[in-house]
Amino acid sequence: MTVLRVLDILEEQGKTKYWLCKRMEMHYVSFNKMVNNQTASIRFDTIDRMAQLLEVSPGELFLQIPDDKTEE
């Protein structure tokens, strides 16, 4: 599973969700669902904008979490 780690990055940088939401110019409900991994997709331009604002690469916004299932 791949998750968005924006909240971790914001905490590391001492910034708030409100700070990023305002700069992203998004509706708070949509933004909140996105950063809390409650959405099925994110547009590439949204990822690019978020990475620019947080001064990270787009890849740094994501974390790969192994599935709990073991392959047989």
Residue frames relative to the residue before (quaternion, step in Angstrom):
aa qw qx qy qz dx dy dz
M 1.0000 0.0000 0.0000 0.0000 0.00 0.00 0.00
T 0.2143 -0.7576 0.6047 0.1206 3.56 -1.07 0.78
V 0.0640 -0.8025 0.5932 0.0063 3.57 -0.86 0.99
L 0.4851 -0.6329 0.5267 0.2944 3.49 -1.28 0.54
R 0.1784 -0.8206 0.5382 0.0718 3.59 -0.76 1.01
V 0.1680 0.8311 -0.5085 0.1500 3.55 1.13 0.72
L 0.6455 0.5291 -0.3388 0.4344 3.61 0.90 -0.83
D 0.6333 0.5190 -0.3260 0.4725 3.60 1.03 -0.75
I 0.6595 0.5070 -0.3051 0.4636 3.58 0.93 -0.90
L 0.6366 0.5241 -0.3277 0.4613 3.58 0.94 -0.85
E 0.6580 0.5063 -0.3098 0.4635 3.58 0.93 -0.89
E 0.6419 0.5295 -0.3151 0.4565 3.59 0.97 -0.89
Q 0.7394 0.4098 -0.2102 0.4911 3.57 1.05 -0.81
G 0.4573 -0.7032 0.4395 0.3211 3.59 1.26 -0.06
K 0.5241 0.6129 -0.4157 0.4205 3.57 1.15 0.65
T 0.4113 -0.7236 0.5057 0.2268 3.56 -1.23 0.41
K 0.6435 -0.4823 0.4174 0.4230 3.54 -1.34 0.25
Y 0.6228 0.5541 -0.3374 0.4373 3.57 0.99 -0.83
W 0.6245 0.5479 -0.3280 0.4496 3.59 0.97 -0.89
L 0.7191 0.4427 -0.2532 0.4720 3.57 0.81 -1.01
C 0.6272 0.5507 -0.3373 0.4355 3.58 0.94 -0.83
K 0.6609 0.5027 -0.3060 0.4657 3.58 0.90 -0.90
R 0.6969 0.4665 -0.2784 0.4682 3.58 0.91 -0.85
M 0.6373 0.5067 -0.3165 0.4868 3.58 1.18 -0.55
E 0.2584 -0.7932 0.5012 0.2300 3.58 1.28 -0.44
M 0.4082 0.6880 -0.4807 0.3592 3.54 0.94 1.02
H 0.5465 -0.5474 0.4980 0.3920 3.53 -1.29 0.31
Y 0.5684 -0.6484 0.3808 0.3339 3.57 -0.89 0.94
V 0.6326 0.5439 -0.3495 0.4264 3.61 0.92 -0.83
S 0.6752 0.4786 -0.2905 0.4802 3.60 0.88 -0.92
F 0.6500 0.5208 -0.3074 0.4602 3.57 0.93 -0.92
N 0.6710 0.5120 -0.2964 0.4469 3.57 0.87 -0.98
K 0.6369 0.5108 -0.3278 0.4754 3.60 0.97 -0.81
M 0.6510 0.5302 -0.3167 0.4413 3.56 0.94 -0.88
V 0.7437 0.4190 -0.2465 0.4590 3.61 0.68 -1.04
N 0.6838 0.4323 -0.2827 0.5153 3.59 1.25 -0.29
N 0.4822 -0.7168 0.3972 0.3097 3.56 1.30 0.45
Q 0.4533 0.6695 -0.4569 0.3709 3.54 0.96 0.91
T 0.6136 0.4979 -0.3573 0.4979 3.57 1.15 0.64
A 0.4732 -0.7030 0.4629 0.2599 3.55 -1.12 0.65
S 0.8135 0.0830 -0.0312 0.5748 3.60 1.16 -0.44
I 0.1370 -0.7504 0.6414 0.0817 3.52 -1.32 0.50
R 0.4622 -0.6892 0.4856 0.2748 3.56 -0.90 0.93
F 0.5918 -0.5916 0.4191 0.3523 3.57 -1.11 0.71
D 0.6601 0.5035 -0.3316 0.4481 3.60 0.91 -0.75
T 0.6035 0.5392 -0.3501 0.4716 3.59 1.17 -0.55
I 0.6417 0.5137 -0.3130 0.4758 3.57 0.99 -0.85
D 0.6597 0.5133 -0.3083 0.4542 3.57 0.89 -0.92
R 0.6649 0.5046 -0.3024 0.4603 3.60 0.86 -0.94
M 0.6613 0.5116 -0.3030 0.4572 3.56 0.92 -0.94
A 0.6507 0.5136 -0.3113 0.4646 3.59 0.96 -0.87
Q 0.6461 0.5171 -0.3215 0.4602 3.59 0.97 -0.82
L 0.6821 0.4946 -0.2935 0.4516 3.58 0.87 -0.94
L 0.7286 0.4065 -0.2303 0.5009 3.57 1.03 -0.78
E 0.3467 -0.7725 0.4611 0.2654 3.58 1.36 -0.09
V 0.5050 0.5710 -0.4597 0.4557 3.53 0.87 1.13
S 0.5487 -0.5641 0.4693 0.4005 3.57 -1.25 0.16
P 0.6382 -0.5345 0.3699 0.4125 3.61 -1.10 0.50
G 0.6356 0.5524 -0.3282 0.4280 3.59 1.02 -0.73
E 0.6308 0.5517 -0.3278 0.4363 3.58 1.13 -0.64
L 0.5786 0.5947 -0.3753 0.4132 3.59 1.23 -0.28
F 0.7453 0.3985 -0.1955 0.4975 3.57 1.23 -0.44
L 0.1470 -0.7531 0.6365 0.0784 3.51 -1.28 0.60
Q 0.2815 -0.7497 0.5788 0.1540 3.56 -0.86 1.00
I 0.0937 -0.7886 0.6074 0.0209 3.58 -0.70 1.11
P 0.4294 -0.7072 0.4883 0.2777 3.61 -0.70 1.02
D 0.5072 -0.6225 0.4999 0.3245 3.54 -1.14 0.68
D 0.5299 -0.6389 0.4600 0.3153 3.56 -1.15 0.63
K 0.5662 0.6063 -0.3844 0.4050 3.59 1.20 -0.42
T 0.2624 -0.7330 0.6033 0.1731 3.54 -1.06 0.75
E 0.3948 -0.7130 0.5254 0.2442 3.54 -0.96 0.84
E 0.2631 -0.7736 0.5594 0.1389 3.52 -0.99 0.88
